[in-house]
Amino acid sequence: MLVRTLSSSLPLISLPAIAAESSSATGITGVGPAMFLFLTAFALFLSLLLRHAAGRLAQLLLLKLRQRRMESLLQRKGRALLKNFIVPGAYGGLARIDYALLTAGGILCIRTIHGDGVVFGDQDDPQWTHVDGIGRRRFLNPLIQNEGRRRALGNIVPEAPIANLVVFTGKVEFPGTRPQNVILRRELGRYLAKHAFGPSRVEDWNALWMNLKDAVQSDDASRRDFEAQLSFG
């Protein structure tokens, strides 16, 4: 009888020990309230960080896609193309030009702007305003900015007619009258087909284009000087 009694009571004696071991090994009780709150906050922060990184990556991919579409169109429509290059500035220093496109009648000095939203600005305003639904920012009038680049090209090949053109690659709206020489990317093909330069004295376009290419400063020192110029400005 004594053996049977002890045997039947053993499970009851061991239950508290098993319960204590389980609670210390698993569950929130073992973690503690402070640690639980910390882990929850960290998980939330990590989720927001990943969401921001994913959004940033999507923006970069969209930018690359728009750049490739732009370059593909320019290469199809023009005779020759230079992109993202540095030349001596019109007023000293250096100038970086987005695109120079050689056409049948002259050179287009093209400034591209990537983005979506609404743009407010007139031909001669020093700054324009961009509203994208999230924020509002001011930026330099791209026509004035690109005019300096156009003149830099003119100093290199003064005999060539060179036009100033600004192209928005995204979904952009102008509430008022859009300034002259500002177009959307989807209009670029029609613009190039209709655009005609004035009388030109150029006899050898190939030689002229070679002169322009020879003036391009592609060495590392020039790029460092240009970056320093941007930082100083």
Secondary structure, DSSP 8 states (H G I E B T S, - for coil): -HHHHHHHHHHHHHHHHHHHHHHHHSSHHHH-HHHHHHHHHHHHHHHHHHHHHHHHHHHHHHHHHHHHHHHHHHHHHSSEEEEEEEEE-TTSSEEEEEEEEE-SS-EEEEEEE---EEEE--TT-SEEEEE-SS-EEEEE-HHHHHHHHHHHHHHHSTTS-EEEEEEE-S-EE-SS---TTEEEGGGHHHHHHH--------S-HHHHHHHHHHH---SHHHHHHHHHHHHH-
